[in-house]
Amino acid sequence: MNQERTIIQRWCEEKTEKRRGIIIFIAAILAGAYIGFAAQLFTLVTTSSLPLGLNQLLGGLAFSVGLIMVILGKTELFTGNCLLAYRCFDSPHRWRETLINWLVVYAGNFSGALLLLLLYYLSGLFSMGNFLIAERAYAILEAKVSLTFSQAFFRGILCNWLVCLAVLLSLFSENNLTRLLVIPIPITTFVALGYEHSIANMYFLPAGMIAQNFIEGAKNISWGAIFIKNLIPVTMGNIIGGSLLVGFLYWIMTSREE
């Protein structure tokens, strides 16, 4: 068995067999909060008046701190855990435990994102810069719910192709210093290009809903719109991007090398 295959399978085993129940959920809450912190940083830095490309690139670099905290903090992120599908292609009976992991982690990530958002709201920081943060948060929400179902779906696929690649690069890295260097590359790329990340949107979308209360003339965007227009298609796309374009293709590649 080649080295890369062993590394991925060992990672899958640690995720599904060495962590159970409440521990996975707590680790997922932390990951949701860490991605939320990155979303807050993205919101702040993209209030600049730089040209679009530079603004997005700066936002991508800022957002990459989220996955760094998730991986080095050994927490559980739904989008990264889509890579667990890798082992299921060897053993189809493992799909059940993989789906359970995804459900628990997804719920934990959402809980962590909302917890962070509540604390941020109570801090009064939406008013920063004469409500510039609130305006940017609302603009992000408006842009995300204006996508068609197919646009959100395909942007979700593209996003998690790169997120799971970042997870793989971190797994193949020899130490944390190397991980600090390799993780930002795919993460900055997906953010700068405007792809859609379901867990980041668990913060961005509710934050925009809160922000709309501070914006005069803002239209009221509901929870229903958030799920139907964004979270559902993006989540579906994230699963396909991570499971098939990374998990399945790397499973073929590493299996054929044996």
Stockholm file with secondary structure:
# STOCKHOLM 1.0

chainA/1-258         MNQERTIIQRWCEEKTEKRRGIIIFIAAILAGAYIGFAAQLFTLVTTSSLPLGLNQLLGGLAFSVGLIMVILGKTELFTGNCLLAYRCFDSPHRWRETLINWLVVYAGNFSGALLLLLLYYLSGLFSMGNFLIAERAYAILEAKVSLTFSQAFFRGILCNWLVCLAVLLSLFSENNLTRLLVIPIPITTFVALGYEHSIANMYFLPAGMIAQNFIEGAKNISWGAIFIKNLIPVTMGNIIGGSLLVGFLYWIMTSREE
#=GR chainA/1-258 SS CCHHHHHHHHHHHHHHTSCCHHHHHHHHHHHHHHHHHHHHHHHHHTTSCSCHHHHHHHHHHHHTHHHHHHHHTTCCCHHHHGGGHHHHTTCGGGHHHHHHHHHHHHHHHHHHHHHHHHHHHHHTGGGHHHHHHHHHHHHHHHHHHTSCHHHHHHHHHHHHHHHHHHHHHHHHCSSHHHHHHHTHHHHHHHHHTTCCCHHHHHHHHHHHHHHTTTSTTCCCCCHHHHIIIIIHHHHHHHHHHHIIIIIIHHHHHHHHTC
#=GC SS_cons         CCHHHHHHHHHHHHHHTSCCHHHHHHHHHHHHHHHHHHHHHHHHHTTSCSCHHHHHHHHHHHHTHHHHHHHHTTCCCHHHHGGGHHHHTTCGGGHHHHHHHHHHHHHHHHHHHHHHHHHHHHHTGGGHHHHHHHHHHHHHHHHHHTSCHHHHHHHHHHHHHHHHHHHHHHHHCSSHHHHHHHTHHHHHHHHHTTCCCHHHHHHHHHHHHHHTTTSTTCCCCCHHHHIIIIIHHHHHHHHHHHIIIIIIHHHHHHHHTC
//
